[in-house]
Amino acid sequence: MKATILHNLRCSKSRAALALLQEAGAAVIVVDYLADPPNRAELARLLGRAGLRPRDALRPEAKDVVPTDADDAAVLDAMVADPRLIERPLVETARGVRLCRPPERVRDLLPPR
């Protein structure tokens, strides 16, 4: 199974999700989203596939930066302009996309045993 993770090495939740993927034997593509951020279309695709609105994928401290009345397009634009606003980790497999917080949510994306 292939998986892609938008990853931040300094984040314990991101590291835990990556470890769960590796333990499951997934061939993981690790994307350091701070160094190589997704473009607007890719981020919108991932969030759409996860069933999330952009505001649902904001880091808690980002909610102080992005106005509460900002629409989805404005929130998405802010996330693209500053990828530190994106909650992590976002994981994609053939089974879907999940914001894996807590990391155990990654199990929803793994094939049944």
C-alpha positions as CSV (number, residue, x, y, z in Angstrom):
1,M,0.0,0.0,0.0
2,K,1.2,3.5,-0.8
3,A,0.6,6.5,1.5
4,T,1.6,10.2,1.4
5,I,2.0,12.1,4.6
6,L,2.2,15.9,4.9
7,H,4.7,15.7,7.7
8,N,6.6,17.9,10.2
9,L,9.5,16.0,11.8
10,R,9.2,18.2,14.9
11,C,5.6,17.2,15.6
12,S,5.1,14.2,17.8
13,K,1.7,13.4,16.3
14,S,3.1,13.5,12.8
15,R,6.0,11.2,13.8
16,A,3.5,8.8,15.5
17,A,1.3,8.7,12.4
18,L,4.3,8.0,10.2
19,A,5.5,5.2,12.5
20,L,2.0,3.6,12.3
21,L,2.2,3.7,8.5
22,Q,5.6,2.2,8.5
23,E,4.7,-0.5,11.0
24,A,1.8,-1.4,8.6
25,G,4.3,-1.9,5.8
26,A,3.1,1.1,3.7
27,A,5.4,2.6,1.1
28,V,5.3,6.1,2.5
29,I,6.1,9.3,0.6
30,V,7.0,11.9,3.2
31,V,6.3,15.5,2.2
32,D,7.9,18.1,4.5
33,Y,5.0,20.5,3.9
34,L,6.9,23.4,5.5
35,A,9.7,23.1,3.0
36,D,7.6,21.9,0.1
37,P,4.1,23.2,0.7
38,P,1.1,22.0,-1.3
39,N,-0.3,24.5,-3.8
40,R,-3.8,25.8,-3.5
41,A,-5.4,23.2,-5.8
42,E,-3.6,20.3,-4.1
43,L,-4.5,21.5,-0.6
44,A,-8.2,22.0,-1.7
45,R,-8.2,18.5,-3.2
46,L,-6.8,16.9,-0.1
47,L,-9.2,18.7,2.2
48,G,-12.1,17.9,-0.1
49,R,-11.2,14.2,-0.2
50,A,-11.0,14.3,3.6
51,G,-14.4,15.9,3.8
52,L,-12.9,18.9,5.7
53,R,-13.5,22.6,5.3
54,P,-10.3,24.6,5.3
55,R,-11.1,26.0,8.8
56,D,-11.3,22.4,10.1
57,A,-7.7,21.9,9.1
58,L,-6.3,25.1,10.8
59,R,-3.9,24.6,13.6
60,P,-5.5,25.9,16.9
61,E,-3.1,28.9,17.1
62,A,-3.9,29.8,13.5
63,K,-7.5,30.5,14.5
64,D,-6.2,33.7,16.1
65,V,-4.5,34.7,12.9
66,V,-7.3,34.0,10.4
67,P,-10.5,36.1,11.1
68,T,-13.5,34.1,12.3
69,D,-15.6,35.5,9.5
70,A,-13.1,34.5,6.7
71,D,-14.7,32.3,4.1
72,D,-13.3,29.0,2.9
73,A,-11.4,30.6,0.0
74,A,-9.7,33.2,2.4
75,V,-8.8,30.4,4.8
76,L,-7.3,28.3,2.1
77,D,-5.4,31.3,0.7
78,A,-3.9,31.9,4.2
79,M,-2.9,28.3,4.5
80,V,-1.1,28.4,1.2
81,A,0.6,31.7,2.0
82,D,1.8,30.3,5.4
83,P,1.8,26.5,5.5
84,R,2.5,26.6,9.3
85,L,-1.3,27.3,9.6
86,I,-2.1,23.8,8.3
87,E,-2.9,21.2,10.9
88,R,-0.8,18.0,10.7
89,P,-0.5,15.3,9.7
90,L,-2.6,14.9,6.6
91,V,-2.3,11.4,5.3
92,E,-3.6,10.1,1.9
93,T,-3.9,6.5,0.7
94,A,-6.1,4.8,-1.8
95,R,-8.7,4.6,1.0
96,G,-9.0,8.3,1.4
97,V,-7.5,11.3,3.3
98,R,-7.5,11.9,7.0
99,L,-6.3,14.6,9.3
100,C,-4.6,12.1,11.7
101,R,-5.0,13.9,15.0
102,P,-4.9,11.7,17.0
103,P,-2.4,9.6,15.0
104,E,-4.5,6.5,15.4
105,R,-6.9,7.9,12.8
106,V,-4.3,6.7,10.2
107,R,-5.7,3.2,10.8
108,D,-8.9,4.2,9.0
109,L,-6.7,4.5,5.9
110,L,-5.0,1.1,6.2
111,P,-6.3,-2.0,4.5
112,P,-8.2,-4.4,6.8
113,R,-6.1,-7.2,8.3
